Amino acid sequence: MEIRALRRSDDRSAFQSGDEALDRFLHRYAGQNQFRHYLGVTYVAVDAGRILGFATVAPRHLAIEDLPERTRRKLPRYPVPVLGLARLAVDRSAQSMGLGTQLLRFVLELAAKMADDVGCAGVVVDAKPGAVGFYAKFGFAPFEPIEGQSDARPRPTAMWLPIQAIKAASGRTR
Ligand SMILES: CC(C)(COP(=O)(O)OP(=O)(O)OC[C@H]1O[C@@H](n2cnc3c(N)ncnc32)[C@H](O)[C@@H]1OP(=O)(O)O)[C@@H](O)C(=O)NCCC(=O)NCCS
């Protein structure tokens, strides 16, 4: 199993997570967003040439007022850079085998690297109602963003994991 950035040559057509919108995104839009518009990067988990999972990330910023009180108190008053986890899905054939965890850990490592390279205060995800428990396992906490709320229905839950927690968990504190 390898996790790496999507390539133009990857066959995405067979991927099926059970969530139609996520599947459509990978089949139709992930490539053009990444290769033509540079809007974000999709990382794929590939086994024997087959995509079994993907995570799409893009930099975002959060208004300081959006963040939980405990985090907000320590930060300056201007928007903070964060890494957005825009999409995460695992193929039905590989669900409940730890692949979602591997992809999420990969994204948290990206955030730690982004923090060291250009700055990143944490990771934000708009969790689908059925996936809130998954993110909570990794320490993500719900918050109420003022700006940039997703207009997806049913309404997702915005969740946040600060970089200090990510670095502490990966032993990369410095
Ligand atoms: C949600 C999803 C990404 C999880 O990936 P996965 O590979 O199946 O999950 P893992 O095997 O890594 O599970 C890790 C842990 O999270 C738990 N978990 C998995 N999916 C969960 C969910 N939807 N809600 C709560 N807990 C969940 C597992 O039980 C496991 O717990 P354990 O460590 O105590 O055994 C995957 O099931 C999926 O693609 N679902 C459909 C699309 C979707 O909802 N994506 C999220 C969009 S925000």
The ligand as an SDF file (V2000), in Angstrom:
LIG
                    3D

 48 50  0  0  0  0  0  0  0  0999 V2000
  -15.3260    7.2960    7.1700 C   0  0  0  0  0  0  0  0  0  0  0  0
  -14.2240    6.4680    6.4620 C   0  0  0  0  0  0  0  0  0  0  0  0
  -13.2740    7.4300    5.7320 C   0  0  0  0  0  0  0  0  0  0  0  0
  -13.4380    5.6920    7.5470 C   0  0  0  0  0  0  0  0  0  0  0  0
  -12.4110    4.9390    6.9210 O   0  0  0  0  0  0  0  0  0  0  0  0
  -12.1810    3.4080    7.3260 P   0  0  0  0  0  0  0  0  0  0  0  0
  -10.9540    2.9350    6.6410 O   0  0  0  0  0  0  0  0  0  0  0  0
  -13.4270    2.6540    7.0710 O   0  0  0  0  0  0  0  0  0  0  0  0
  -11.9360    3.5410    8.9070 O   0  0  0  0  0  0  0  0  0  0  0  0
  -10.8420    2.8100    9.8180 P   0  0  0  0  0  0  0  0  0  0  0  0
  -10.8340    1.3550    9.5090 O   0  0  0  0  0  0  0  0  0  0  0  0
   -9.5300    3.5170    9.7070 O   0  0  0  0  0  0  0  0  0  0  0  0
  -11.4890    3.0500   11.2490 O   0  0  0  0  0  0  0  0  0  0  0  0
  -10.7790    3.6390   12.3200 C   0  0  0  0  0  0  0  0  0  0  0  0
  -11.6600    3.7060   13.5400 C   0  0  0  0  0  0  0  0  0  0  0  0
  -12.7550    4.6160   13.2650 O   0  0  0  0  0  0  0  0  0  0  0  0
  -14.0050    3.9390   13.4300 C   0  0  0  0  0  0  0  0  0  0  0  0
  -14.9070    4.4280   12.4010 N   0  0  0  0  0  0  0  0  0  0  0  0
  -14.8360    4.1790   11.0670 C   0  0  0  0  0  0  0  0  0  0  0  0
  -15.8190    4.8240   10.4190 N   0  0  0  0  0  0  0  0  0  0  0  0
  -16.5230    5.4900   11.3760 C   0  0  0  0  0  0  0  0  0  0  0  0
  -17.6560    6.3340   11.3590 C   0  0  0  0  0  0  0  0  0  0  0  0
  -18.2800    6.6330   10.2120 N   0  0  0  0  0  0  0  0  0  0  0  0
  -18.1110    6.8470   12.5470 N   0  0  0  0  0  0  0  0  0  0  0  0
  -17.4790    6.5460   13.7110 C   0  0  0  0  0  0  0  0  0  0  0  0
  -16.3860    5.7570   13.7940 N   0  0  0  0  0  0  0  0  0  0  0  0
  -15.9270    5.2400   12.6430 C   0  0  0  0  0  0  0  0  0  0  0  0
  -13.6840    2.4600   13.2820 C   0  0  0  0  0  0  0  0  0  0  0  0
  -14.6360    1.6850   13.9700 O   0  0  0  0  0  0  0  0  0  0  0  0
  -12.3130    2.3670   13.8900 C   0  0  0  0  0  0  0  0  0  0  0  0
  -12.4310    2.3350   15.3130 O   0  0  0  0  0  0  0  0  0  0  0  0
  -11.4040    1.4780   16.2270 P   0  0  0  0  0  0  0  0  0  0  0  0
  -10.0550    2.1030   15.9880 O   0  0  0  0  0  0  0  0  0  0  0  0
  -11.9130    1.6970   17.6070 O   0  0  0  0  0  0  0  0  0  0  0  0
  -11.4950    0.0940   15.7170 O   0  0  0  0  0  0  0  0  0  0  0  0
  -14.8090    5.4440    5.4500 C   0  0  0  0  0  0  0  0  0  0  0  0
  -15.6180    4.5340    6.1130 O   0  0  0  0  0  0  0  0  0  0  0  0
  -15.5940    6.0570    4.2930 C   0  0  0  0  0  0  0  0  0  0  0  0
  -15.0200    6.3570    3.2610 O   0  0  0  0  0  0  0  0  0  0  0  0
  -16.9250    6.2320    4.4320 N   0  0  0  0  0  0  0  0  0  0  0  0
  -17.7680    6.7770    3.3720 C   0  0  0  0  0  0  0  0  0  0  0  0
  -17.4020    8.2040    3.0320 C   0  0  0  0  0  0  0  0  0  0  0  0
  -17.3600    9.1620    4.2330 C   0  0  0  0  0  0  0  0  0  0  0  0
  -18.2560    9.2130    5.0610 O   0  0  0  0  0  0  0  0  0  0  0  0
  -16.2590    9.9770    4.3020 N   0  0  0  0  0  0  0  0  0  0  0  0
  -16.0700   10.9800    5.3330 C   0  0  0  0  0  0  0  0  0  0  0  0
  -16.4480   12.2970    4.7430 C   0  0  0  0  0  0  0  0  0  0  0  0
  -16.3220   13.6440    5.8930 S   0  0  0  0  0  0  0  0  0  0  0  0
  1  2  1  0
  2  3  1  0
  2  4  1  0
  2 36  1  0
  4  5  1  0
  5  6  1  0
  6  7  2  0
  6  8  1  0
  6  9  1  0
  9 10  1  0
 10 11  2  0
 10 12  1  0
 10 13  1  0
 13 14  1  0
 14 15  1  0
 15 16  1  0
 15 30  1  0
 16 17  1  0
 17 18  1  0
 17 28  1  0
 18 19  1  0
 18 27  1  0
 19 20  2  0
 20 21  1  0
 21 22  1  0
 21 27  2  0
 22 23  1  0
 22 24  2  0
 24 25  1  0
 25 26  2  0
 26 27  1  0
 28 29  1  0
 28 30  1  0
 30 31  1  0
 31 32  1  0
 32 33  2  0
 32 34  1  0
 32 35  1  0
 36 37  1  0
 36 38  1  0
 38 39  2  0
 38 40  1  0
 40 41  1  0
 41 42  1  0
 42 43  1  0
 43 44  2  0
 43 45  1  0
 45 46  1  0
 46 47  1  0
 47 48  1  0
M  END
$$$$
